[in-house]
Amino acid sequence: MKTAVWGTILVGAGLMGVHPTLAANPEHLQQLTSTNQCPKCDLSGADLRGMVLPGANLGNANLKGANLAGANLEGAKLFNADISEANLGNANLKQADLGNANLTKSVLIRANLDRANLNGAKLSHTDFSEANLRQASLSLVNLEKANLADVNLTGADLTSSILTGVNLSQSRLQNAVLNGANLDQADLTDARMEGAKLRGASLVGATLPRVRLSRADLAGAKLGGTNLREADLSHADLTGVDLTASRLDRVNLSQATLEGAKLKKVSLVTANLPSTNLIQADLSNSDLRGANISRSRLQDANLSGSNLSVVNLTNTNLTGANLAGADLTGAQVRQAIMGNTNLNGTVGLDKMVGRAQNP
C-alpha cells in the first residue's frame, strides 16, 4: 500500500520542501498512485515524500524539483528522467535504473543506491554525502563539483567519469574502478581506496593526505602536484606514473612498483620505500632526506641534484644510476651496489655510512 494517497499529495507547495515554481499534472499523479506506471509523465514539483513505489516505471518522466525524500523506489525505472533539483534524501533507490537521468543539483543525502545504474547520468553539483553507492554503475558520468563526502562506493564502476573538484573525503572506494577517470583537484583526504583501479586516471592537483591506496593500480596515472602526505601506497602499481612536484612526505611505498615513474622535484622526506621498484625512475632534484629506500631497485634511475642525506640505501641496487650533484651526506650505503653509477659532483661521499659494492 502506498504511504501517501491522492488526496494528500501536495503539488508546488514551497513550504513542504517542493519546488515552488513547478506544478505536476494532477492526472499523471493519479496515474502513478493507481498503476505504478507513469513513463513520460509530468511530475515536476510533486510532493512524493515517503511514497512506496518499488519497480515504478518513470522512464523519461519530468520530476524536476520533486520531493521524493524517504521514498521507496527500489528497482524503479528512471532512465532518461529529469530529476534535477529534486530531494531524494534517505530514498531507497536500490538497483534502480537511472541511466542517462539528469540529477543535477539534486539532494541524495543518505540515499541507498546499492547496485543502481547511473551510467551516463548528469550528476554535477549533486549532494551524495553519506549515500550508499556500493557496486553502483557510474561510468561516463559527470560528477563535477558533486559532494561525495563519506560515501560508500565500494566496488563501484566510475570508468572514464568526470570527478573534477569533487569532495570524496572519508569515502570508501575499495576495489572501485576509476580507469581513465578525471579526478583533478578532487579532495580524497582519508579516503579508503585499497585495491582500486585507476589506470590512466588524472589526479592532477588532487588532495590525498592519508589516503589508503595499498595494492591499487595507478599505472600511467597523472598525479602531478598532488598532496599524498602520509598516504599508504604499499604494493601499489605506479608504473610510468607522473608525480612531478608532488608531496609524498612520510608516504608508505613499500614494495610498490614505480618503474619509469616521473618523480622530478618530489618531496619524499622520511618516506618509506623499502623493496620498491624504481628502475629508470626520474627522481632528479627531489628531496629524499631521511627516506628508507633499502633493498630497492634503482638501476638506471635519475637522482641527479637530489637531496639524499641520511637516506637508507642499504642493499639497494644503484647500477647505472645518475647521482651527479646529489647530496649523500650521512647516507647509509652498506652493501649498496654502485656499478657504473654516475657520482660526478656528488656531495658527501666521504660522509656516507658503510661501504658500497662496486662490481
N, C-alpha and C positions, 0 to 999 in steps of 0.2 A: 504494500500500500504506500502511496506517496505520502510524505510527511507534510506536504502543503497541498491544498486543493485550490481549484479555480477561484473560488470566492476570496481567498486570502492572498492571492498573488498580486503584488503591487507593481505597477509599471511607472518608471520615470520618477520615483519618489526620492528626491535628493536626501531627505533626512534618513532614509533607510540604507544609505550607502550605495545607491544605484545612480548611474549617470543621469543627471538632471535634464539633459537636453535630448535624450533619446526616448523613443516610445515604441514598445513592441506591438506587433499585430495581435489583437485580442483573439482572433480566430486561430492564429498559429499557436498561441499559448494553450488554448483549449485542446488543440490537436495533439500537442506534446503531452499534456497531462492525461489525455484519454488513450492515446495509442503508443506512446513512447517512440513515435516516428515523426520527425519534423525536418527532413532534409530541405535545404534552401529556404528555411523559414526566417522571418524577421523577428528576432527575439532581443533586439538591441535594447539595452537599459532595463531588461526584465529582472525582477526580484525572484530568484530561484534558490534562495538560501535553503540548505538542508534538504533539498529535493532528492528523492530516491529514484534515480534514472539509470540503473545498470543496463548496459547494452543499448542505450538510446542511439537512434540514428539522427545525428545532427550535422551530417556532412554538408559542406558549403553553406551552413547557416550563418546568419548575422547575429552574433552575441556580443557585439561591441558594447562595452560599458555595463555588461550584465553582472549581477551579483549572484555568484554560484558558491559562496562560502559554505563549506561543510557539506556540499552536495555529493551524492554518491553517483559517480559516472564511470564506475568500473566497466572496462570493456566497451565504452561508448565509442561511436564513430563520429569523430570531429574533424575529419580530414578536410582541408581547404576552408575551414571555418574562419570567420573573423571574430576572434576572441580578444581583440586588443582592448586595453584599458579596463579589463574585467577583473573582478575579485574572485579568485579561486583558492583563497586561503583555507587550509585544512580540508580541501576537497579530496575525494578518493578518485583518482584517475588511473588506477592500476590497470595495466595492459590496454589503456585507451589508445585509439588511433588518432593522433594529432598531426599526421603527416601534412606538410606544407601549410599548416594553420598559421594564422597571424596572432601572436600573443604579445605583441609589442606593448610595453608599459603595463603589462598585467601583473597582478599580485598573486603569487603561488606559495606564500609562506607556509611551511609545514605541510604542503600538499603531498599526497602519495602518488608518485608517477612510476612506481616499480614496473619495469619492463614495458613502459609506454613507448609508442612510436612517435618521435618528434622529428623524423628525418625531413630536412628541407624547411622546417618551421622558422618563422621570424620571431626572434626572442630578444631583440635588443632592448635594453633598459627594463628588462623584466626582473622581478624580485622573486628568486627561488630560495631565499635563505631558509635553512633548516629543512628543506624539502628532501624527499626520498626519491632519487632518480637511479636507483640500483638497476643495473643491466638495461637501462633505457637506451633507445637508439636515437642519437643526436647528430648523425653525420650530415655534413654540409649545412649546418645551421648557423645563423648569425646571432651570437650572444654578446655582441659588443656592448660594453658598459652595463651588463647584467650583474645582479648581485647573487652570487652562489656561495656566500659565506656559510660554513658549517653544513654543507650539502653532502648527501651520500650519493656519490657517483661510482661506487664500486662496480667494476666490470662494465661500465657504460661505454658506448661507442660514439666517440666525438671526432671521427676521422674527417680531416680537412675542414673543420669548423672554425669560425671566427670568434675568438675569445679575447680580443684586444681590450686591455684596460679592465678586465673582469676581476671582481673580488672573489677569489677562491680560498681565502684564508681559512684554515682549520677544516677544509673539506676533505672528504675521503675519496680517493681516486685509485685505490689499489686495483691493479690489473685492468685499468681503464685503457681504451685505445684512443690515442690522440695523434696518430701518424699524420703528418702534414698539416696539423692544426696551427693556427696563428694565436699565440699567447703573448704577444708583445705587450709590455707594460702591465701585465697581469700581476695580481697580488696573490701569491701562493704561500704566504707565511704559515708555517706549522702544518702545511698540508701533508697528508699521507698518500704517497704515490708509489708504494712498493710494487715492483713488477709492472709498472705502467709502460705502455708502448708509445714512444714519442719520436719515432724515426722521421727525420726531415722536418720536425716541428720548429717553429720560430718562437723563441722566448726572449727576444732582444729587449733589454731594459726591464725584464721581469724582476719581481721581488720574491726571493725564495729562501729567506733565512730559516734554518732548522727544518726545511722540507725533507721528507723521507723518501728517497729515490733508490733505495737499495734494489739491486737486480733489475733496474729499469733499463729499457732500450732507448737510448738517445742518439744512436748513430746518425751522423750527418745533421744533427740539430744545430740551430743558430742560437747561441747563448751570450753573445757579445754584450758586455756592460751589465750583466746580471749580478744580483746580490745573492750569493749562495753561502753566506757565512754560517758555519756550524751545521751545514746540511749533511745528510747521510747518503753518499753515492757509492757505497761499498758494493763491489761485484757488478756495478753498472757498466753497460756498453756505451762508451762515448767515442767510438771510433770516428775520426775525422770531424769531431765537433768543433765549433767555433766559439771559444770562450774569451776572446780578446778583451782585455781591460776589465775583466770581471773580478769580483771579490769572493775569494774562496778561503778566507782565513778560518782556521780550525775545522775545515771540512774533512769528512771521512771518505777517502777514495781508495781504501784498502782493497787490493785485488781487482780494481777496476781496469777497464781497457780504454786507453786514451791514445792508441796508436794513430799517428798522423794528426793529432789534435792541434788546434791553434790556441796556444795559451800565452801569447805575447802580451807583455805588460800586465800580467795577472798577479794578484796578491794572494799568496798561499802561505802566509805567516802561520807557523806552528800547525800546518795541515798534516794529516795522516795519510801517507801514500805507500805503505809497505806492500811489496809484491805486486806493484802496479805496472802495467804495460804502457810505457811512454816512448816506444820505439818511433823515431822520426817525428816526435812531437816538437812543436816550436814553443819554447819557454823563454825566448830571448827577452832581456830587460824586465824579467819578473822578479818578484820579491818572495823568496822561499825561506826566509830566516827561521831557523828552528824547526823546519819541517822534517818529518820522518819519511825518507824515501828508500829505506833499507830493503835489500833483496829485490829491487825493482829493475826493470829493463829500460835503459835509456840509450840503446845503440842508435847512433846517428842522430840523436836529438840535438836541438839547438838551444844551448843555455848561455849563449854569449851575452855579456853585460848583466847577467842576473846576480842577485844577492843570495849566495848560498852559505852565508856564515852560520855556523853552529848547526848545519844540516846533517842529518844522519844518512850517510851513503854507504853504510856497512853492507858488504856483499852485493853492491849494486853494479850492474854492467854498464859501463860508460864507453864501450868500444866505439870509436869513430865519432864520439860526441864532440860538439863545439862548445868549449868553455872559455873562449877568448874573452878577456876582460871581465870575467866573473870574479866574485869575491868568495873565496873558500876559507876565510879565517875561522878557525875553530871547527871546521867540518870534520866529521868522523868518517874516515875512508878505509877502515880496516877491511881487508880482503876485497876492496872495490877493484874492478877491472877497468884499466885505463889504456888499453892498447889503441894506438893511433888517435888518441884523444888530443884535441887542439887546446893547448894551455897557454897560447901566446897572450901575454899581458895579464895573465890571471894573477889576482891579488891573494896573499895569504897562504901561498903554497908551503911556506916554512912554518906555518902555524896550524897545519892540519893535524888531526889526532889519528894515530895509527899509520899503517903503511899500505899503500895500494899495490895491486899487482900490475905489472907492465909486461904482458906476454909479447 
